[in-house]
Amino acid sequence: WFGGMRDCIRDLKRLQGLKYKQPPGVRAELCGIMYKCITTEEEEVDQILLKSMAQVTCRMLQSKPGKELLDLSLPWRPLYNLIDRLCFGKSRLQAMGVCRNLPHWLVTLARRA
């Protein structure tokens, strides 16, 4: 599913770059789906894809004048577990390299969610 998600994220970034306004219901549904994909417990998820999904989700959750607020609540625990696993993993396990700026975007997502 990585290839399909990568194409979807690329298309969403293009729409955001063109300042395409999405209805609040669609934005809330997309944010919920991407949040579930970001917080999945699979180890083989590409970190660059995680960063891209977090960027797009943060932009959708961003509040701006004239942009309707989303009626959305996201659970905090899965995101906390992901940040904990990526940044503060157990020292006896082999450390996994973290993609540049991934922790920043995950914390930004946690602040806006």
Backbone as numpy.savetxt, mean C-alpha at the origin, in Angstrom:
# Nx Ny Nz CAx CAy CAz Cx Cy Cz
0.01 -13.89 -9.53 -0.78 -12.69 -9.53 0.06 -11.43 -9.53
1.39 -11.60 -9.43 2.27 -10.43 -9.37 2.25 -9.62 -10.66
2.26 -10.31 -11.80 2.28 -9.61 -13.08 1.02 -8.79 -13.29
-0.14 -9.37 -12.98 -1.40 -8.66 -13.12 -1.49 -7.47 -12.18
-1.00 -7.64 -10.95 -1.03 -6.53 -9.99 -0.08 -5.42 -10.42
1.07 -5.79 -10.96 2.03 -4.78 -11.43 1.41 -3.94 -12.54
0.70 -4.58 -13.47 0.04 -3.85 -14.56 -1.06 -2.94 -14.02
-1.82 -3.43 -13.06 -2.89 -2.65 -12.44 -2.33 -1.41 -11.74
-1.26 -1.58 -10.99 -0.64 -0.45 -10.28 -0.11 0.57 -11.27
0.50 0.10 -12.35 1.01 1.01 -13.38 -0.12 1.83 -13.99
-1.25 1.19 -14.28 -2.39 1.90 -14.85 -2.99 2.90 -13.85
-3.06 2.53 -12.58 -3.57 3.45 -11.55 -2.66 4.67 -11.40
-1.34 4.45 -11.48 -0.40 5.58 -11.41 -0.60 6.52 -12.60
-0.86 5.95 -13.76 -1.11 6.79 -14.95 -2.38 7.61 -14.78
-3.44 6.99 -14.26 -4.68 7.72 -14.03 -4.49 8.83 -13.00
-3.72 8.55 -11.96 -3.46 9.58 -10.95 -2.62 10.72 -11.54
-1.69 10.37 -12.42 -0.88 11.39 -13.07 -1.70 12.28 -13.99
-2.77 11.75 -14.55 -3.65 12.53 -15.42 -4.72 13.27 -14.62
-4.65 13.18 -13.28 -5.61 13.84 -12.38 -7.03 13.33 -12.60
-7.17 12.04 -12.92 -8.49 11.43 -13.10 -9.16 11.30 -11.75
-10.38 11.83 -11.64 -11.12 11.76 -10.37 -11.90 10.46 -10.31
-11.64 9.70 -9.27 -12.35 8.46 -9.05 -13.44 8.71 -8.01
-14.60 8.10 -8.20 -15.66 8.24 -7.19 -15.19 7.68 -5.85
-15.67 8.24 -4.74 -15.22 7.78 -3.42 -15.46 6.29 -3.16
-16.56 5.75 -3.66 -16.82 4.32 -3.46 -15.79 3.45 -4.15
-15.40 3.84 -5.35 -14.38 3.08 -6.10 -13.03 3.20 -5.40
-12.71 4.43 -4.95 -11.44 4.62 -4.25 -11.37 3.80 -2.98
-12.46 3.76 -2.23 -12.49 2.99 -0.98 -12.33 1.50 -1.26
-13.00 1.01 -2.30 -12.90 -0.41 -2.64 -11.48 -0.76 -3.10
-10.88 0.09 -3.94 -9.51 -0.15 -4.40 -8.52 -0.10 -3.23
-8.70 0.85 -2.32 -7.81 0.93 -1.16 -7.91 -0.32 -0.29
-9.12 -0.81 -0.10 -9.31 -2.03 0.69 -8.65 -3.24 0.05
-8.78 -3.37 -1.27 -8.17 -4.50 -1.98 -6.65 -4.41 -1.92
-6.11 -3.22 -2.19 -4.65 -3.08 -2.17 -4.09 -3.24 -0.77
-4.83 -2.80 0.25 -4.38 -2.98 1.63 -4.28 -4.47 1.96
-5.25 -5.25 1.52 -5.20 -6.70 1.75 -4.01 -7.32 1.03
-3.71 -6.85 -0.18 -2.56 -7.37 -0.93 -1.25 -6.97 -0.26
-1.18 -5.75 0.27 0.04 -5.28 0.93 0.30 -6.09 2.20
-0.74 -6.35 2.96 -0.56 -6.99 4.27 -0.65 -8.52 4.21
-0.60 -9.08 3.02 -0.64 -10.55 2.92 0.60 -11.14 3.59
0.49 -12.32 4.10 1.57 -12.95 4.85 2.53 -13.75 3.97
2.37 -13.68 2.66 3.26 -14.44 1.78 4.65 -13.84 1.80
5.65 -14.69 1.92 7.04 -14.23 2.00 7.61 -13.84 0.64
7.08 -14.42 -0.43 7.68 -14.19 -1.75 7.12 -12.97 -2.47
6.38 -12.13 -1.78 5.84 -10.92 -2.40 7.00 -9.96 -2.67
7.06 -9.45 -3.88 8.11 -8.54 -4.29 8.00 -7.22 -3.53
9.09 -6.78 -2.92 9.05 -5.56 -2.11 8.87 -4.31 -2.96
9.35 -4.32 -4.17 9.16 -3.16 -5.05 7.67 -3.03 -5.38
6.99 -4.17 -5.57 5.55 -4.16 -5.81 4.81 -3.66 -4.56
5.26 -4.10 -3.38 4.66 -3.61 -2.13 4.79 -2.10 -2.02
5.98 -1.58 -2.36 6.20 -0.13 -2.28 5.28 0.60 -3.25
5.13 0.09 -4.47 4.27 0.73 -5.45 2.81 0.72 -4.99
2.37 -0.41 -4.44 0.99 -0.48 -3.94 0.78 0.48 -2.79
1.76 0.60 -1.89 1.64 1.52 -0.76 1.60 2.97 -1.24
2.40 3.31 -2.26 2.39 4.67 -2.81 1.02 5.02 -3.39
0.49 4.12 -4.22 -0.80 4.39 -4.86 -1.91 4.47 -3.81
-1.88 3.59 -2.82 -2.89 3.60 -1.77 -2.81 4.88 -0.95
-1.60 5.33 -0.64 -1.43 6.59 0.10 -1.99 7.76 -0.68
-1.77 7.79 -1.97 -2.29 8.88 -2.80 -3.81 8.85 -2.84
-4.40 7.67 -2.85 -5.86 7.58 -2.85 -6.46 7.99 -1.51
-5.74 7.71 -0.43 -6.24 8.05 0.91 -5.97 9.51 1.28
-5.11 10.17 0.53 -4.72 11.54 0.83 -5.93 12.47 0.76
-6.07 13.30 1.76 -7.20 14.24 1.77 -6.73 15.57 1.20
-7.48 16.07 0.26 -7.20 17.36 -0.39 -8.50 18.15 -0.42
-8.38 19.47 -0.55 -9.60 20.27 -0.70 -10.37 19.85 -1.95
-11.65 19.67 -1.81 -12.48 19.25 -2.93 -12.54 17.75 -3.14
-11.77 17.00 -2.36 -11.76 15.55 -2.46 -12.56 14.99 -1.30
-13.55 14.18 -1.61 -14.42 13.63 -0.57 -13.66 12.64 0.30
-13.94 12.66 1.60 -13.33 11.71 2.52 -13.93 10.33 2.31
-13.11 9.31 2.49 -13.57 7.94 2.29 -14.16 7.39 3.59
-15.25 6.65 3.44 -15.84 5.95 4.57 -15.18 4.57 4.63
-14.00 4.53 5.24 -13.19 3.32 5.19 -12.42 3.20 6.50
-12.43 2.01 7.06 -11.58 1.74 8.22 -10.79 0.48 7.93
-9.50 0.56 8.13 -8.60 -0.55 7.84 -8.00 -1.04 9.14
-7.85 -2.37 9.31 -7.26 -2.90 10.54 -5.77 -2.54 10.63
-5.32 -2.16 11.79 -3.94 -1.72 11.94 -2.97 -2.87 12.18
-3.44 -3.95 12.75 -2.54 -5.04 13.16 -1.77 -5.69 12.00
-2.40 -5.99 10.85 -1.62 -6.61 9.76 -0.50 -5.71 9.25
-0.73 -4.41 9.20 0.31 -3.48 8.74 1.43 -3.39 9.77
1.07 -3.39 11.05 2.07 -3.38 12.12 2.93 -4.64 12.04
2.30 -5.80 11.82 3.05 -7.05 11.72 4.01 -7.03 10.53
3.58 -6.44 9.41 4.44 -6.35 8.23 5.65 -5.47 8.51
5.42 -4.30 9.10 6.54 -3.40 9.41 7.47 -4.06 10.42
6.92 -4.72 11.41 7.72 -5.41 12.41 8.57 -6.51 11.77
7.98 -7.28 10.87 8.71 -8.37 10.21 9.81 -7.84 9.30
9.54 -6.76 8.56 10.52 -6.24 7.62 11.66 -5.49 8.30
11.34 -4.69 9.29 12.35 -3.81 9.89 12.99 -4.37 11.15
12.25 -5.16 11.91 12.75 -5.61 13.20 12.67 -7.13 13.31
13.07 -7.84 12.26 13.02 -9.30 12.27 13.95 -9.88 13.32
13.76 -11.14 13.62 14.59 -11.80 14.64 16.03 -11.86 14.15
16.95 -11.62 15.05 18.37 -11.57 14.66 18.92 -12.96 14.34
18.31 -13.99 14.85 18.83 -15.32 14.57 18.42 -15.82 13.18
17.46 -15.15 12.57 17.10 -15.48 11.20 17.93 -14.65 10.24
18.13 -15.17 9.05 18.90 -14.43 8.06 18.14 -13.15 7.69
18.83 -12.05 7.76 18.19 -10.76 7.49 17.82 -10.65 6.02
16.63 -10.12 5.79 16.17 -9.94 4.43 16.34 -8.47 4.09
16.92 -8.18 2.94 17.11 -6.80 2.53 15.77 -6.11 2.30
15.71 -4.86 2.67 14.46 -4.11 2.53 14.62 -3.12 1.39
13.62 -3.08 0.54 13.59 -2.16 -0.59 13.68 -0.72 -0.09
14.38 0.11 -0.83 14.55 1.52 -0.45 13.20 2.21 -0.35
12.98 2.94 0.72 11.78 3.73 1.00 10.54 2.89 1.30
10.62 1.57 1.32 9.44 0.76 1.65 8.94 1.05 3.07
9.81 1.10 4.09 9.30 1.42 5.43 8.64 2.80 5.49
9.19 3.77 4.77 8.60 5.12 4.76 7.17 5.07 4.23
6.95 4.37 3.12 5.61 4.32 2.53 4.65 3.51 3.38
5.14 2.49 4.06 4.27 1.71 4.94 3.83 2.54 6.15
4.75 3.34 6.72 4.39 4.19 7.85 3.44 5.30 7.38
3.68 5.84 6.19 2.77 6.86 5.64 1.38 6.27 5.45
1.32 5.04 4.95 0.04 4.36 4.80 -0.65 4.18 6.15
0.12 3.83 7.16 -0.46 3.65 8.50 -1.01 4.97 9.04
-0.35 6.07 8.74 -0.82 7.38 9.22 -2.10 7.80 8.53
-2.22 7.50 7.24 -3.38 7.97 6.47 -4.56 7.02 6.55
-4.33 5.77 6.94 -5.42 4.80 6.95 -6.34 5.00 8.14
